[in-house]
């Protein structure tokens, strides 16, 4: 399908009668059900599914799963964090059964892995035979600031499945880093890819300025090697501005470079990167992760919900 | 102190061939590479493989000749086609394999097509360069050549020119990308693929060479060299193809292959073909060759950053304490080196006064500790020159504590650490990327000093070297795949190397004085495979340096090889810049919690604890 419209909206439009499915992830973070609590109408016949990770079954998950259950969510458990296949299969089945009907998809990606919501984005762009528009809402509950853990090592580095394009190695690479607050990771990725050009994005203002300070501190080794004119600040809560900035930079580089976007920071930046890559050849999105070695960390919802609406036709 | 440069900001990959030629400094291996034979150029990241391969191209050689008519390059009797690989392209090829299709062989076909197209593009660039450099420009001949290529490579009919062929190949790569997208969502069979997808890489390149020579009326028996760079990142089928098909089917093509010291893909399908290759190892070159190259490169950086009149010695001063001093000219005034009253003599005497183990050693060699002048010519070389760096590094980083009658590490504040030209050259290990990095920082530091001072003070040099050493340590930490599960324990390459360094420095600094301490390790056959994989990564990124010669045929395995840590880690690990004896790797790891069980049987309990880094 083709993306007709993408913009930030203050709320989900429930007015039109539409077949609706709400997808979320049940992890160990207490913010998991927050968006559903905030956004779902009291009485509804929405199909609500939450996906439980096959890994890291921390005790805190029971509470999150109970909360989701109380909101009417059905749990699909033991989904590998590194594969979005189950999510897209369910989505595909749902779309097939709703053929011809108006359709609304809500994805709460607050606790999803990049692979999961990447698979959903990819799937939406890959759909060939859908005859009605799909109104999609990607919703995100930012977490209250919690200090980063000790630096880990980069175990996995590579394009997110479905977001790597073929391009000639005769063309140099440009790396756009969406900086996170963990030390070493961005620098390690830059050294590994060894691009001709490195550009850094970091959130400023952030939802909590302590986050911004941690990003600057833990990436100071990288930032001092970059010219100020390749360091871009974006307001994380303003998705339209961030999207415009990212698009301008990435598309501006694309003619001369093979572009890699590596979103290591807030998830909304990653979502925008994935959409950009799915729409445009020559822009890859990479992930860097610790693999299965992630230490569960509590994330408490800060209160607001960021909603990004995509209309596919 | 802020560091301004990173390890990978000096990479010839991003530099056009003419610009590479403008700053080219031969590290002593170029003439071998120019030989009319297959060559395997082996070395870690940053050692200059790409520069050497690019210097084989027509454009680079022409640029050099125009600028350096008084210093001609060795002749080459082939036309080079430079074909790069990189981690980005490697990842894109591996992405193809994630597509869910019913026939996995389709994915292999697509992967081969992607490599073939990129090699065709590289060939076109070389043909265009040759036309431009040799002024072969002739519209009819070029049109004839392009027409042949369009037909043979199954490109769509278009205006026959090399520029258009280049464009058509770019378009083909886009089509291939779309095909990968279709494979992801639709069932496809081999018969539904376009015919060009099955084109053979070597056949295509060989045809291009033939067509070029024929079209321009040149010698059709002349040789062409396929210069594959970063071959360690290539798919294993490509390596197997290069080794198996090339010799039998394409006698006019030569291979010049740049790869890491221990490429895991070199074992498969290479067979006896490796016998035909001249292996050039770019790591740990002989001392004089290394210092000569370092001098030329550092002069180039200084000339660019500060002044052509400034020498490395004027910027950093001399120091002949850290490693070998055979090529360092002593100062004319004052006592001769090692003789009574010289700096060496005083240091040895002072150290022997404090350290009973050094005292005993000197007495055993017939040297008086209170007057350690060389009694006979031979002793100067066999004893004093050999022990000088050890005496100095012990004195620099540790001291004898008369109360405990043991040596202890000195606090950072009272250490002088590394400084001066030979030390900086040696710390770089002759790796141009490391050396440029160090000199760029030194020049930036000189530029920041008041009163237009151009020399960098010793303590500032030491701080820069310490920071660069730490930054390299962090670089190793950031390498994806530098962690492995071994016998149930998490092993991190950076901390393992640090632990090895600590083992050596403890022996050298705190143990009894020995003229031949341990400073390198041997890789034995009984090491876990994942540990070998980590060591391969370390060698690829120049964190460990292989010490034995590259034999013919080259054996990329690590087993039974001797390694040391890169000298770039010497400031952090407090190690001398010189090679000494080796011990099995297991011995070095006996205090590294995740792997200490390799030295101690039976196995210890599972642990993920990281060893503590150095306290200073």
Interface residues (C-beta under 8 A of the other chain):
Chain A: X126 X128 X151 X153 X154 X155 X156 X157 X158 X159 X161 X162 X164 X165 X166 X167 X168 X169 X170 X172 X173 X184 X185 X187 X188 X189 X190 X191 X192 X193 X194 X195 X196 X221 X222 X224 X225 X258 X260 X281 X284 X286 X288 X293
Chain B: X2 X3 X4 X5 X6 X7 X8 X9 X11 X13 X14 X84 X85 X86 X87 X88 X89 X91 X92 X94 X95 X96 X98 X114 X117 X118 X121 X122 X125 X170 X173 X174 X176 X177 X180 X181 X184 X185 X186 X471 X474 X475 X477 X478 X479 X480 X481 X482 X483 X490 X492 X494
